[in-house]
Amino acid sequence: MKTFNDKGIKIEMVQSQIETNGLLTLLKVSVQPNFENKKHIHSNLTETFKVTDGTIKLRVGEGVICLEQGEAFSVNAGIPHHFINDTDKNVSFLVCVMPGSSEYEDLILNGGDI
């Protein structure tokens, strides 16, 4: 399993776009307390975040969505977004990217933003 681990974030590849015939890329993400990634945009990918442990905030466009364990939210292509763990506990979530993308996978596993 491919993994990236650095500066408060750990990302594990669960399913690659090759394994799903390009349908999706599935990642398991764990972030430490007070971690925030950079605001960014994916021009042709939709990301769905599903929290598996803890609480995470998604800043999507001009709004903020708070997701707790078991809740999910999709960010459509072209929408600026980033996530924030402003709690004092680790947070884990799944990220499903559609369609799957080898470029996205390479970027993420080399330290790029989800």
C-alpha positions in Angstrom: 0.0 0.0 0.0 1.4 3.4 -1.0 1.7 5.9 1.9 2.6 9.5 2.4 3.4 10.7 5.9 4.6 14.2 6.8 4.0 17.3 8.9 0.8 16.2 10.6 -0.8 14.2 7.8 -0.8 10.6 6.8 -2.3 9.5 3.5 -2.7 5.8 2.4 -3.9 4.6 -1.0 -6.8 2.2 -0.5 -7.7 1.8 -4.2 -5.9 3.3 -7.1 -7.5 4.4 -10.4 -5.8 1.4 -12.0 -7.5 -1.0 -9.6 -10.9 0.6 -10.4 -10.4 1.0 -14.1 -10.4 4.8 -13.8 -13.7 5.0 -11.9 -12.2 6.4 -8.7 -9.2 6.9 -6.3 -9.8 6.0 -2.7 -7.6 7.4 0.1 -7.5 7.0 3.9 -6.3 10.2 5.6 -5.3 10.8 9.2 -4.5 14.3 10.4 -3.1 15.5 13.7 -4.7 18.2 15.9 -4.5 21.8 14.6 -3.7 20.7 11.0 -4.9 22.6 8.0 -4.1 22.0 4.4 -3.8 24.7 1.7 -6.9 26.0 -0.1 -6.9 24.6 -3.6 -9.1 23.7 -6.6 -9.4 20.5 -8.7 -10.5 21.5 -12.2 -11.9 18.1 -13.2 -12.3 16.0 -10.1 -15.0 15.6 -7.5 -13.8 14.7 -4.0 -16.1 13.1 -1.4 -14.9 13.3 2.3 -16.3 10.7 4.8 -15.2 11.0 8.4 -14.4 7.7 10.1 -13.1 9.1 13.4 -13.4 12.6 14.9 -14.6 15.8 13.5 -13.3 17.8 10.6 -14.2 21.2 9.1 -14.3 21.7 5.3 -14.1 25.2 4.0 -15.9 25.0 0.7 -16.2 28.2 -1.4 -17.3 30.8 1.1 -18.9 28.4 3.6 -17.8 26.0 6.3 -19.1 22.5 6.8 -18.5 20.5 10.0 -18.4 16.8 9.5 -18.6 14.3 12.3 -18.0 10.5 12.3 -20.1 8.8 9.6 -21.0 12.0 7.8 -19.9 12.8 4.2 -19.7 15.7 1.8 -18.8 16.1 -1.8 -16.8 19.0 -3.3 -17.5 19.4 -7.0 -14.8 20.2 -9.5 -13.8 23.9 -9.7 -14.8 24.7 -6.1 -12.0 26.1 -3.9 -11.7 24.0 -0.7 -9.5 22.8 2.2 -9.9 20.9 5.4 -9.2 21.9 9.0 -8.7 19.8 12.2 -9.1 22.5 14.8 -9.7 19.9 17.6 -7.2 18.4 20.1 -7.6 14.9 18.7 -6.5 13.1 15.5 -9.1 12.9 12.8 -9.4 10.1 10.1 -11.5 10.2 7.0 -11.8 8.7 3.5 -11.4 10.7 0.4 -13.1 9.3 -2.8 -11.9 11.1 -6.0 -14.0 10.7 -9.1 -13.0 10.0 -11.7 -9.8 8.2 -10.6 -6.6 10.0 -11.6 -3.0 8.9 -11.7 -1.9 12.5 -11.8 -3.8 13.2 -8.5 -2.4 10.0 -7.0 1.1 11.0 -7.8 0.6 14.5 -6.5 -0.9 13.4 -3.2 1.6 10.7 -2.5 4.4 13.2 -3.1 3.1 15.9 -0.7 0.5 17.8 -2.7 -2.8 18.9 -1.3 -5.9 16.7 -1.1 
